[in-house]
């Protein structure tokens, strides 16, 4: 029979108890349960819908719960052309989302205005919102959106979760 010293006894894992940092646990919960607020404004929205279908399966990343209520979302995906007429509504919906929140600019139009250099098109959603990840392409493939979600997840996992909770209280 082997003793604890022979099998490499780890004092941090004993039975059903695992010791970890609170930041690590909270960020693990956050990064694996992102709830997107889809802002499908143009053709990129079709690729956003495809990412939620079974072929690409956005649910592998915990983001399958597309919320059309900003108060239940923490990840805004701006997919498509943002006109000045729509910009105020996009910003209002962003401000209604609870903190912490993140933004993905999906496609050339959301990132830079795309091919539309006109008086009616906002030349990048980053003029009105803080964007965390940009997705290139016109329209970008669903795999590119999944890669952006992975990048947001890595950003979420590095944030100080307890410091943010202490500031709220």
C-alpha positions, 0 to 999 in steps of 0.5 A: 500500500502506498503512503501519502508521501509516495504518491506525491501528496498535495496539501492544496487538494484534499478530498472534495476541497480545492484551494484557489484565489477568489479572483481566479474563480470569479473570472472563470465564472465570468469568462465561461458565461458571457451573455451577448447582446447582438447588435446586428445592424447589417450583413455581418449579422448573418455571420453572427447568427451562423456562429450561434448555429450548430455548425460553429456552436458558440455554446462551446464558449458559454455564449449561447444565451443571446440576450435581447435585453441589455440588462441581462447582457455583458458582451455587446457584439456590434455587427455591421454598419453603424449609421449616425442615426443608429449610433445614439441607440447603440450607445444607449443600449451599451449604457443600459448593460450592467458592469462589467461589460465588453464590446466586440466590433465585428466586421470592417464597417463596425471597426472603421466604417468599411467602404462607406465614406459618407456623411451618414456612416460612423467611421468606427464604433470606437468613436462612441463605445470602448471596443475590446476586440476588433474582428476583421473582414467583410463580412467576417467568418463565424470562426473569426467571431469565435476567435474574438470571443476567446480573446475577450475570455482571456481578457476577462480572466486577467481582470481583478474581479475582487477589486471591482466588487469592492469598488461597487460596495 
